[in-house]
Amino acid sequence: MGFSRAVVSGGHVYVSGTAPVMPDGADPPEDTYSQTRRCLEIILDALEQTGARAEDVVRTRVYLTSADAFEEAARAHSEIFREIRPANTTVVAQLLDPRWHVEIEAEAVLP
């Protein structure tokens, strides 16, 4: 499938659903907290490449494979966004890889 990690349009940055993929195809971390941190690392890197920063994020969408994973995902999310406070939606969904506990999308407004 063809897709972009991030697309800039009209002063906005749209970051695609980002799973906890690891360099060189290594297995993702086993716990939700570490997987969420990995997703956010990828997202922040994509934002940086577009000229945006975490402070420019206005919305995140978090997809979890279980409601039981919420606390760990929320802890990692808050480490980046506690003061920024973007709009957020968190839902439980089945993800493409059974090893993934979380996938995250983000939207930002360019400064």
N, CA, C and O atoms as a GROMACS GRO file, in nm:
protein
  444
    1MET      N    1   0.085  -0.117   0.000
    1MET     CA    2   0.000   0.000   0.000
    1MET      C    3   0.089   0.122   0.000
    1MET      O    4   0.194   0.123   0.065
    2GLY      N    5   0.051   0.224  -0.071
    2GLY     CA    6   0.126   0.349  -0.068
    2GLY      C    7   0.069   0.439   0.041
    2GLY      O    8  -0.052   0.458   0.049
    3PHE      N    9   0.156   0.494   0.124
    3PHE     CA   10   0.112   0.590   0.225
    3PHE      C   11   0.230   0.674   0.268
    3PHE      O   12   0.345   0.639   0.242
    4SER      N   13   0.200   0.784   0.333
    4SER     CA   14   0.303   0.871   0.388
    4SER      C   15   0.292   0.868   0.539
    4SER      O   16   0.182   0.862   0.593
    5ARG      N   17   0.404   0.871   0.606
    5ARG     CA   18   0.404   0.880   0.753
    5ARG      C   19   0.336   1.008   0.795
    5ARG      O   20   0.257   1.010   0.890
    6ALA      N   21   0.369   1.119   0.722
    6ALA     CA   22   0.308   1.248   0.754
    6ALA      C   23   0.284   1.325   0.625
    6ALA      O   24   0.363   1.317   0.530
    7VAL      N   25   0.174   1.399   0.622
    7VAL     CA   26   0.139   1.481   0.508
    7VAL      C   27   0.114   1.623   0.559
    7VAL      O   28   0.045   1.643   0.659
    8VAL      N   29   0.171   1.721   0.488
    8VAL     CA   30   0.147   1.861   0.519
    8VAL      C   31   0.047   1.914   0.417
    8VAL      O   32   0.064   1.898   0.297
    9SER      N   33  -0.059   1.980   0.468
    9SER     CA   34  -0.160   2.038   0.380
    9SER      C   35  -0.223   2.158   0.451
    9SER      O   36  -0.272   2.147   0.563
   10GLY      N   37  -0.219   2.272   0.384
   10GLY     CA   38  -0.287   2.390   0.437
   10GLY      C   39  -0.241   2.429   0.577
   10GLY      O   40  -0.324   2.473   0.658
   11GLY      N   41  -0.114   2.414   0.608
   11GLY     CA   42  -0.065   2.452   0.740
   11GLY      C   43  -0.087   2.349   0.848
   11GLY      O   44  -0.057   2.373   0.965
   12HIS      N   45  -0.139   2.234   0.809
   12HIS     CA   46  -0.163   2.126   0.904
   12HIS      C   47  -0.070   2.009   0.871
   12HIS      O   48  -0.030   1.990   0.757
   13VAL      N   49  -0.038   1.930   0.972
   13VAL     CA   50   0.039   1.808   0.954
   13VAL      C   51  -0.048   1.693   1.003
   13VAL      O   52  -0.097   1.695   1.116
   14TYR      N   53  -0.065   1.594   0.920
   14TYR     CA   54  -0.142   1.475   0.953
   14TYR      C   55  -0.046   1.357   0.958
   14TYR      O   56   0.014   1.320   0.857
   15VAL      N   57  -0.032   1.299   1.076
   15VAL     CA   58   0.058   1.184   1.093
   15VAL      C   59  -0.027   1.058   1.092
   15VAL      O   60  -0.120   1.043   1.171
   16SER      N   61   0.008   0.967   1.003
   16SER     CA   62  -0.065   0.841   0.987
   16SER      C   63  -0.062   0.759   1.115
   16SER      O   64   0.018   0.782   1.206
   17GLY      N   65  -0.154   0.662   1.120
   17GLY     CA   66  -0.152   0.567   1.230
   17GLY      C   67  -0.012   0.509   1.244
   17GLY      O   68   0.046   0.458   1.148
   18THR      N   69   0.042   0.518   1.364
   18THR     CA   70   0.181   0.482   1.389
   18THR      C   71   0.187   0.370   1.492
   18THR      O   72   0.149   0.389   1.608
   19ALA      N   73   0.235   0.256   1.449
   19ALA     CA   74   0.247   0.139   1.535
   19ALA      C   75   0.389   0.132   1.592
   19ALA      O   76   0.477   0.204   1.546
   20PRO      N   77   0.411   0.049   1.691
   20PRO     CA   78   0.542   0.041   1.755
   20PRO      C   79   0.642  -0.042   1.675
   20PRO      O   80   0.700  -0.138   1.726
   21VAL      N   81   0.662  -0.004   1.549
   21VAL     CA   82   0.758  -0.076   1.466
   21VAL      C   83   0.899  -0.041   1.509
   21VAL      O   84   0.928   0.072   1.548
   22MET      N   85   0.984  -0.139   1.501
   22MET     CA   86   1.122  -0.123   1.546
   22MET      C   87   1.216  -0.122   1.427
   22MET      O   88   1.186  -0.178   1.322
   23PRO      N   89   1.331  -0.057   1.444
   23PRO     CA   90   1.429  -0.059   1.336
   23PRO      C   91   1.468  -0.202   1.299
   23PRO      O   92   1.474  -0.290   1.386
   24ASP      N   93   1.492  -0.225   1.175
   24ASP     CA   94   1.537  -0.355   1.124
   24ASP      C   95   1.439  -0.467   1.150
   24ASP      O   96   1.477  -0.584   1.152
   25GLY      N   97   1.311  -0.434   1.171
   25GLY     CA   98   1.210  -0.537   1.188
   25GLY      C   99   1.215  -0.614   1.318
   25GLY      O  100   1.154  -0.721   1.329
   26ALA      N  101   1.286  -0.562   1.417
   26ALA     CA  102   1.292  -0.629   1.548
   26ALA      C  103   1.152  -0.634   1.609
   26ALA      O  104   1.064  -0.556   1.572
   27ASP      N  105   1.133  -0.726   1.702
   27ASP     CA  106   1.005  -0.735   1.772
   27ASP      C  107   0.979  -0.608   1.851
   27ASP      O  108   1.072  -0.548   1.904
   28PRO      N  109   0.852  -0.567   1.860
   28PRO     CA  110   0.820  -0.449   1.941
   28PRO      C  111   0.837  -0.483   2.090
   28PRO      O  112   0.840  -0.600   2.127
   29PRO      N  113   0.847  -0.380   2.173
   29PRO     CA  114   0.850  -0.407   2.317
   29PRO      C  115   0.724  -0.484   2.358
   29PRO      O  116   0.621  -0.475   2.290
   30GLU      N  117   0.732  -0.556   2.465
   30GLU     CA  118   0.617  -0.638   2.507
   30GLU      C  119   0.511  -0.560   2.583
   30GLU      O  120   0.395  -0.599   2.582
   31ASP      N  121   0.549  -0.451   2.650
   31ASP     CA  122   0.452  -0.380   2.735
   31ASP      C  123   0.395  -0.258   2.663
   31ASP      O  124   0.458  -0.200   2.575
   32THR      N  125   0.275  -0.221   2.702
   32THR     CA  126   0.203  -0.112   2.637
   32THR      C  127   0.273   0.021   2.655
   32THR      O  128   0.279   0.101   2.562
   33TYR      N  129   0.327   0.046   2.774
   33TYR     CA  130   0.398   0.172   2.798
   33TYR      C  131   0.512   0.190   2.696
   33TYR      O  132   0.521   0.294   2.632
   34SER      N  133   0.597   0.090   2.683
   34SER     CA  134   0.712   0.100   2.591
   34SER      C  135   0.667   0.108   2.446
   34SER      O  136   0.728   0.178   2.366
   35GLN      N  137   0.562   0.036   2.412
   35GLN     CA  138   0.509   0.046   2.276
   35GLN      C  139   0.457   0.186   2.248
   35GLN      O  140   0.478   0.241   2.139
   36THR      N  141   0.388   0.245   2.344
   36THR     CA  142   0.336   0.380   2.327
   36THR      C  143   0.450   0.479   2.312
   36THR      O  144   0.444   0.567   2.226
   37ARG      N  145   0.552   0.466   2.393
   37ARG     CA  146   0.670   0.553   2.381
   37ARG      C  147   0.732   0.541   2.242
   37ARG      O  148   0.771   0.641   2.182
   38ARG      N  149   0.740   0.418   2.190
   38ARG     CA  150   0.797   0.397   2.056
   38ARG      C  151   0.711   0.466   1.950
   38ARG      O  152   0.764   0.532   1.861
   39CYS      N  153   0.580   0.450   1.958
   39CYS     CA  154   0.490   0.518   1.863
   39CYS      C  155   0.513   0.668   1.866
   39CYS      O  156   0.521   0.733   1.762
   40LEU      N  157   0.523   0.723   1.986
   40LEU     CA  158   0.541   0.867   2.001
   40LEU      C  159   0.678   0.913   1.949
   40LEU      O  160   0.688   1.022   1.893
   41GLU      N  161   0.780   0.832   1.966
   41GLU     CA  162   0.912   0.865   1.909
   41GLU      C  163   0.903   0.879   1.757
   41GLU      O  164   0.956   0.973   1.699
   42ILE      N  165   0.835   0.785   1.694
   42ILE     CA  166   0.820   0.788   1.548
   42ILE      C  167   0.740   0.911   1.506
   42ILE      O  168   0.775   0.978   1.409
   43ILE      N  169   0.633   0.940   1.580
   43ILE     CA  170   0.548   1.056   1.549
   43ILE      C  171   0.627   1.185   1.564
   43ILE      O  172   0.622   1.272   1.477
   44LEU      N  173   0.701   1.199   1.674
   44LEU     CA  174   0.778   1.322   1.696
   44LEU      C  175   0.884   1.341   1.589
   44LEU      O  176   0.911   1.454   1.548
   45ASP      N  177   0.945   1.232   1.543
   45ASP     CA  178   1.042   1.240   1.435
   45ASP      C  179   0.974   1.287   1.306
   45ASP      O  180   1.028   1.371   1.235
   46ALA      N  181   0.857   1.232   1.277
   46ALA     CA  182   0.784   1.273   1.156
   46ALA      C  183   0.746   1.421   1.164
   46ALA      O  184   0.758   1.494   1.066
   47LEU      N  185   0.701   1.465   1.281
   47LEU     CA  186   0.667   1.605   1.298
   47LEU      C  187   0.788   1.694   1.275
   47LEU      O  188   0.780   1.796   1.206
   48GLU      N  189   0.900   1.656   1.332
   48GLU     CA  190   1.023   1.734   1.318
   48GLU      C  191   1.060   1.750   1.170
   48GLU      O  192   1.104   1.857   1.128
   49GLN      N  193   1.043   1.644   1.093
   49GLN     CA  194   1.076   1.650   0.951
   49GLN      C  195   0.987   1.747   0.874
   49GLN      O  196   1.024   1.793   0.766
   50THR      N  197   0.870   1.778   0.929
   50THR     CA  198   0.778   1.872   0.863
   50THR      C  199   0.792   2.014   0.917
   50THR      O  200   0.730   2.106   0.865
   51GLY      N  201   0.874   2.032   1.020
   51GLY     CA  202   0.889   2.163   1.082
   51GLY      C  203   0.799   2.185   1.201
   51GLY      O  204   0.792   2.295   1.254
   52ALA      N  205   0.729   2.080   1.244
   52ALA     CA  206   0.640   2.090   1.360
   52ALA      C  207   0.706   2.026   1.482
   52ALA      O  208   0.804   1.953   1.470
   53ARG      N  209   0.649   2.054   1.598
   53ARG     CA  210   0.699   1.998   1.724
   53ARG      C  211   0.582   1.942   1.803
   53ARG      O  212   0.466   1.959   1.764
   54ALA      N  213   0.612   1.877   1.912
   54ALA     CA  214   0.507   1.823   1.999
   54ALA      C  215   0.410   1.932   2.041
   54ALA      O  216   0.289   1.909   2.049
   55GLU      N  217   0.462   2.052   2.066
   55GLU     CA  218   0.378   2.164   2.110
   55GLU      C  219   0.276   2.207   2.006
   55GLU      O  220   0.180   2.277   2.038
   56ASP      N  221   0.296   2.166   1.882
   56ASP     CA  222   0.205   2.202   1.773
   56ASP      C  223   0.093   2.101   1.753
   56ASP      O  224   0.004   2.124   1.671
   57VAL      N  225   0.097   1.990   1.826
   57VAL     CA  226  -0.005   1.885   1.812
   57VAL      C  227  -0.137   1.933   1.871
   57VAL      O  228  -0.142   1.981   1.984
   58VAL      N  229  -0.243   1.920   1.792
   58VAL     CA  230  -0.377   1.962   1.837
   58VAL      C  231  -0.472   1.844   1.858
   58VAL      O  232  -0.577   1.860   1.920
   59ARG      N  233  -0.437   1.727   1.807
   59ARG     CA  234  -0.523   1.609   1.823
   59ARG      C  235  -0.439   1.483   1.817
   59ARG      O  236  -0.346   1.472   1.737
   60THR      N  237  -0.474   1.387   1.904
   60THR     CA  238  -0.420   1.252   1.893
   60THR      C  239  -0.535   1.154   1.896
   60THR      O  240  -0.640   1.179   1.956
   61ARG      N  241  -0.514   1.042   1.830
   61ARG     CA  242  -0.608   0.930   1.836
   61ARG      C  243  -0.527   0.808   1.875
   61ARG      O  244  -0.428   0.774   1.811
   62VAL      N  245  -0.570   0.742   1.981
   62VAL     CA  246  -0.499   0.627   2.033
   62VAL      C  247  -0.589   0.505   2.017
   62VAL      O  248  -0.703   0.504   2.062
   63TYR      N  249  -0.536   0.404   1.952
   63TYR     CA  250  -0.608   0.278   1.932
   63TYR      C  251  -0.540   0.172   2.019
   63TYR      O  252  -0.420   0.147   2.004
   64LEU      N  253  -0.615   0.112   2.109
   64LEU     CA  254  -0.563   0.010   2.199
   64LEU      C  255  -0.631  -0.123   2.170
   64LEU      O  256  -0.746  -0.127   2.127
   65THR      N  257  -0.561  -0.232   2.194
   65THR     CA  258  -0.620  -0.364   2.173
   65THR      C  259  -0.702  -0.409   2.293
   65THR      O  260  -0.777  -0.507   2.284
   66SER      N  261  -0.689  -0.338   2.405
   66SER     CA  262  -0.764  -0.374   2.526
   66SER      C  263  -0.780  -0.250   2.613
   66SER      O  264  -0.689  -0.168   2.622
   67ALA      N  265  -0.895  -0.236   2.676
   67ALA     CA  266  -0.915  -0.126   2.770
   67ALA      C  267  -0.818  -0.138   2.887
   67ALA      O  268  -0.785  -0.037   2.950
   68ASP      N  269  -0.772  -0.258   2.917
   68ASP     CA  270  -0.675  -0.278   3.025
   68ASP      C  271  -0.542  -0.210   2.996
   68ASP      O  272  -0.463  -0.188   3.088
   69ALA      N  273  -0.515  -0.176   2.872
   69ALA     CA  274  -0.389  -0.112   2.834
   69ALA      C  275  -0.394   0.039   2.851
   69ALA      O  276  -0.292   0.106   2.832
   70PHE      N  277  -0.509   0.093   2.886
   70PHE     CA  278  -0.526   0.238   2.890
   70PHE      C  279  -0.428   0.308   2.984
   70PHE      O  280  -0.366   0.407   2.946
   71GLU      N  281  -0.414   0.258   3.106
   71GLU     CA  282  -0.330   0.328   3.205
   71GLU      C  283  -0.186   0.344   3.158
   71GLU      O  284  -0.127   0.451   3.171
   72GLU      N  285  -0.129   0.237   3.103
   72GLU     CA  286   0.010   0.244   3.055
   72GLU      C  287   0.023   0.338   2.936
   72GLU      O  288   0.118   0.415   2.927
   73ALA      N  289  -0.073   0.331   2.843
   73ALA     CA  290  -0.069   0.420   2.726
   73ALA      C  291  -0.087   0.565   2.770
   73ALA      O  292  -0.019   0.654   2.719
   74ALA      N  293  -0.178   0.589   2.862
   74ALA     CA  294  -0.203   0.725   2.910
   74ALA      C  295  -0.081   0.782   2.981
   74ALA      O  296  -0.051   0.900   2.967
   75ARG      N  297  -0.010   0.699   3.055
   75ARG     CA  298   0.111   0.745   3.125
   75ARG      C  299   0.215   0.792   3.023
   75ARG      O  300   0.274   0.899   3.039
   76ALA      N  301   0.239   0.711   2.919
   76ALA     CA  302   0.338   0.750   2.817
   76ALA      C  303   0.291   0.873   2.739
   76ALA      O  304   0.370   0.963   2.712
   77HIS      N  305   0.163   0.878   2.703
   77HIS     CA  306   0.107   0.991   2.630
   77HIS      C  307   0.123   1.119   2.712
   77HIS      O  308   0.157   1.224   2.658
   78SER      N  309   0.097   1.110   2.841
   78SER     CA  310   0.104   1.230   2.926
   78SER      C  311   0.247   1.281   2.943
   78SER      O  312   0.267   1.400   2.968
   79GLU      N  313   0.345   1.194   2.929
   79GLU     CA  314   0.484   1.240   2.939
   79GLU      C  315   0.519   1.339   2.828
   79GLU      O  316   0.605   1.424   2.846
   80ILE      N  317   0.452   1.327   2.716
   80ILE     CA  318   0.475   1.419   2.604
   80ILE      C  319   0.372   1.531   2.604
   80ILE      O  320   0.407   1.647   2.581
   81PHE      N  321   0.246   1.499   2.630
   81PHE     CA  322   0.137   1.592   2.606
   81PHE      C  323   0.067   1.647   2.730
   81PHE      O  324  -0.035   1.715   2.717
   82ARG      N  325   0.119   1.622   2.850
   82ARG     CA  326   0.053   1.668   2.973
   82ARG      C  327   0.024   1.818   2.969
   82ARG      O  328  -0.087   1.860   3.000
   83GLU      N  329   0.122   1.899   2.932
   83GLU     CA  330   0.104   2.044   2.929
   83GLU      C  331   0.044   2.093   2.798
   83GLU      O  332  -0.019   2.199   2.794
   84ILE      N  333   0.061   2.018   2.691
   84ILE     CA  334   0.013   2.058   2.558
   84ILE      C  335  -0.138   2.038   2.548
   84ILE      O  336  -0.209   2.122   2.493
   85ARG      N  337  -0.186   1.928   2.602
   85ARG     CA  338  -0.328   1.895   2.612
   85ARG      C  339  -0.403   1.897   2.479
   85ARG      O  340  -0.502   1.970   2.465
   86PRO      N  341  -0.358   1.817   2.381
   86PRO     CA  342  -0.433   1.810   2.255
   86PRO      C  343  -0.567   1.741   2.276
   86PRO      O  344  -0.586   1.667   2.372
   87ALA      N  345  -0.659   1.765   2.184
   87ALA     CA  346  -0.782   1.686   2.183
   87ALA      C  347  -0.742   1.540   2.164
   87ALA      O  348  -0.644   1.511   2.095
   88ASN      N  349  -0.815   1.449   2.225
   88ASN     CA  350  -0.777   1.308   2.216
   88ASN      C  351  -0.900   1.220   2.209
   88ASN      O  352  -1.002   1.247   2.273
   89THR      N  353  -0.888   1.115   2.129
   89THR     CA  354  -0.985   1.006   2.128
   89THR      C  355  -0.907   0.878   2.149
   89THR      O  356  -0.804   0.856   2.086
   90THR      N  357  -0.956   0.794   2.238
   90THR     CA  358  -0.894   0.664   2.262
   90THR      C  359  -1.002   0.558   2.245
   90THR      O  360  -1.108   0.566   2.307
   91VAL      N  361  -0.973   0.459   2.162
   91VAL     CA  362  -1.070   0.353   2.136
   91VAL      C  363  -1.002   0.217   2.144
   91VAL      O  364  -0.880   0.206   2.132
   92VAL      N  365  -1.082   0.114   2.164
   92VAL     CA  366  -1.032  -0.023   2.161
   92VAL      C  367  -1.062  -0.078   2.022
   92VAL      O  368  -1.174  -0.068   1.972
   93ALA      N  369  -0.960  -0.137   1.960
   93ALA     CA  370  -0.972  -0.188   1.823
   93ALA      C  371  -0.877  -0.304   1.803
   93ALA      O  372  -0.781  -0.321   1.878
   94GLN      N  373  -0.903  -0.383   1.702
   94GLN     CA  374  -0.809  -0.487   1.663
   94GLN      C  375  -0.706  -0.424   1.570
   94GLN      O  376  -0.742  -0.355   1.475
   95LEU      N  377  -0.578  -0.448   1.597
   95LEU     CA  378  -0.471  -0.393   1.514
   95LEU      C  379  -0.415  -0.501   1.422
   95LEU      O  380  -0.440  -0.620   1.443
   96LEU      N  381  -0.341  -0.461   1.319
   96LEU     CA  382  -0.296  -0.554   1.217
   96LEU      C  383  -0.197  -0.660   1.265
   96LEU      O  384  -0.200  -0.773   1.218
   97ASP      N  385  -0.111  -0.624   1.359
   97ASP     CA  386  -0.011  -0.718   1.409
   97ASP      C  387  -0.051  -0.758   1.551
   97ASP      O  388  -0.068  -0.671   1.636
   98PRO      N  389  -0.067  -0.886   1.579
   98PRO     CA  390  -0.112  -0.927   1.713
   98PRO      C  391  -0.013  -0.893   1.825
   98PRO      O  392  -0.049  -0.901   1.943
   99ARG      N  393   0.109  -0.855   1.791
   99ARG     CA  394   0.206  -0.814   1.894
   99ARG      C  395   0.185  -0.670   1.939
   99ARG      O  396   0.233  -0.631   2.045
  100TRP      N  397   0.112  -0.591   1.860
  100TRP     CA  398   0.091  -0.451   1.891
  100TRP      C  399  -0.021  -0.434   1.992
  100TRP      O  400  -0.126  -0.498   1.981
  101HIS      N  401   0.001  -0.349   2.090
  101HIS     CA  402  -0.102  -0.313   2.187
  101HIS      C  403  -0.162  -0.177   2.156
  101HIS      O  404  -0.271  -0.144   2.204
  102VAL      N  405  -0.091  -0.097   2.074
  102VAL     CA  406  -0.128   0.042   2.054
  102VAL      C  407  -0.086   0.090   1.916
  102VAL      O  408   0.013   0.045   1.859
  103GLU      N  409  -0.164   0.184   1.864
  103GLU     CA  410  -0.131   0.257   1.741
  103GLU      C  411  -0.183   0.398   1.763
  103GLU      O  412  -0.288   0.417   1.824
  104ILE      N  413  -0.110   0.499   1.714
  104ILE     CA  414  -0.145   0.638   1.742
  104ILE      C  415  -0.139   0.722   1.615
  104ILE      O  416  -0.049   0.705   1.532
  105GLU      N  417  -0.236   0.811   1.599
  105GLU     CA  418  -0.237   0.913   1.495
  105GLU      C  419  -0.220   1.049   1.562
  105GLU      O  420  -0.252   1.065   1.680
  106ALA      N  421  -0.169   1.146   1.488
  106ALA     CA  422  -0.157   1.281   1.542
  106ALA      C  423  -0.182   1.384   1.433
  106ALA      O  424  -0.156   1.360   1.315
  107GLU      N  425  -0.232   1.499   1.474
  107GLU     CA  426  -0.250   1.612   1.385
  107GLU      C  427  -0.188   1.734   1.452
  107GLU      O  428  -0.201   1.753   1.573
  108ALA      N  429  -0.119   1.815   1.373
  108ALA     CA  430  -0.054   1.935   1.425
  108ALA      C  431  -0.082   2.052   1.332
  108ALA      O  432  -0.117   2.034   1.215
  109VAL      N  433  -0.068   2.172   1.387
  109VAL     CA  434  -0.077   2.294   1.309
  109VAL      C  435   0.064   2.352   1.305
  109VAL      O  436   0.127   2.372   1.409
  110LEU      N  437   0.113   2.380   1.184
  110LEU     CA  438   0.249   2.434   1.171
  110LEU      C  439   0.257   2.573   1.234
  110LEU      O  440   0.164   2.653   1.222
  111PRO      N  441   0.370   2.600   1.300
  111PRO     CA  442   0.385   2.732   1.364
  111PRO      C  443   0.398   2.843   1.260
  111PRO      O  444   0.412   2.960   1.296
   0.00000   0.00000   0.00000
